[in-house]
């Protein structure tokens, strides 16, 4: 399902399907106080290291916020 979704959006990065919430639990976005994931964005570098976590996602400005953080982290623009 995610493959078709990613293709339809012409994404150039992988997206994750996590129906059992295994990854969400590992990242701490699902926990005993919250069964639905927190809305956080993880910026993961090429080595797999978490470079930054945005725990205050604002949907209205998130695209611009992500672009600004990527610039701040020195990620090259395409």
N, C-alpha and C positions, 0 to 999 in steps of 0.2 A: 504494500500500500504506500509506504513512504517513498519508494522508488518512483512510482507514477507521480506522486505529489511533487517530488524534487524535480523530475523531468518537466512537468507542466510549468513549474516556476522558473525553469532554466537555472537551477542552483548549481554553483560550481564547488559545493562543499557537501559533505555527508550530513544526513539528519538521522536522529535516533528514534526508534520506536521502543518503548519501555513499558509494555502492558503489565508486567509484574512489579514494576517500580524498583527493580534491583539497582539500577544506576542512580535513580533519584534518591534512594536511601543512602547509597554510598557517598553521594555528593552532599547529603544533609538537607536536601530540599523537601524530603518527606520524613517525618519523625512522629514521635508519640503525640505531640500536640497538633499535628497537621497531617491529615491523610491525603490531601491534594497538594501537589507540589507548590512550593514557594515560586514566585516569578522572579528568578534570578538569572543573570547572564554570566556565563563563565567564559573568559578569554583564555584559550589554551594555545600555547606557542607550539612551534614545529617539533620541539622535543617532548611534548606531552605535559609540560609543566603549566600549572595554572598561573597565568601572569596577573590576573585581576578577576575579582568577582564583583559584579554590580548587584547589590542586594536591594537597591531602591529603584527598580525599573518603573519608568513612567511611560505607558504605552503611547501617549500622544507625541513624545519627543524621542522615543527609543532609537529610531533609525539614526537620527542626528547624534544622539548620545554615543551610540556604538561607533559611528564614523569618527567622532572626536577622540574616543578612547583608543581606537586602532591607530590613529595618527600619533597620539601621545605615546603609545607603546612602540612606535617606529615601524609599524606594519606598512609595507610598500603598497601603494595604490595600484590598481590594475588599469 
